[in-house]
Amino acid sequence: MSLELYGHPFSSYTWKALIPLYADGTQFEFRQVPENEENYAELKRIWPFGRFPLLLDDGEPVIESTPIIEHLQAHHPGPNVWIPDGDLGREIRFLDRFFDLYVMDNMQAIVGDVLRPEESRDSYGVAKSRERLNTAYNWIEQRIGDRWAAGDNFTLADCAAAPAPFYADWVEEIGDSRPNLKAYRARLLADPIVARVVDEARPYRPYFPLGAPDRD
Ligand SMILES: N[C@@H](CCC(=O)N[C@@H](CS)C(=O)NCC(=O)O)C(=O)O
């Protein structure tokens, strides 16, 4: 068996795939993109959008972070259960969608706007994304418990949440009015596996388009 993960240490969705690989102690080769041109050309040959992470399992591609985690659980299981069966599993999948679509997407839209040519920037879209991020913060604030996203075990939902409020807070602060979300973000950062991906990404912070804050 050979596993190869295409990704970048500073990429939020790459973290999401790295966390279960590290937590389960699964062996894999990391293929960094886009700096490594050979890796990047291969990624784009397989997936023309050039987005990452992408997993190759004995040459067979698994695309998008959530299916990658599902694939790891099904074919390379370790000590952790990322998506349990039944209603809890459904709740975890929903929270995974929540962190990706309502937190990460809005964060990416705000960051992406500063990368556009000045004349193509979208201040209305950015304001809307900030509004949606605040709605997402307020919603999760009301329901996050004092452990992980869906109870006592670290699951797929926490893999999605590890980068989502981390980077979102850099573009739109969670602030003191959401103590439960703030505490959850801090718990994630204190987790040794999450701390590992945060540390591996540290050298790339100067490249954060909006400027990385001097914390975390
Ligand atoms: N829905 C995808 C999102 C992947 C994604 O947005 N990846 C970003 C890095 S965090 C990327 O590939 N950016 C480079 C690009 O869009 O060219 C997933 O869950 O894997």
The ligand as an ORCA input file, in Angstrom:
! r2SCAN-3c Opt
* xyz 0 1
  N     -13.695     21.610     -0.843
  C     -12.261     21.367     -0.946
  C     -11.550     22.674     -0.785
  C     -10.091     22.623     -1.148
  C      -9.476     24.018     -1.169
  O     -10.167     25.030     -1.204
  N      -8.141     24.038     -1.132
  C      -7.404     25.268     -1.232
  C      -6.275     25.282     -0.202
  S      -6.890     25.338      1.452
  C      -6.740     25.335     -2.593
  O      -6.580     24.324     -3.228
  N      -6.346     26.524     -3.016
  C      -5.601     26.698     -4.229
  C      -6.453     26.972     -5.416
  O      -7.678     27.173     -5.278
  O      -5.870     27.001     -6.505
  C     -11.855     20.305      0.106
  O     -12.623     20.048      1.043
  O     -10.781     19.700     -0.036
*
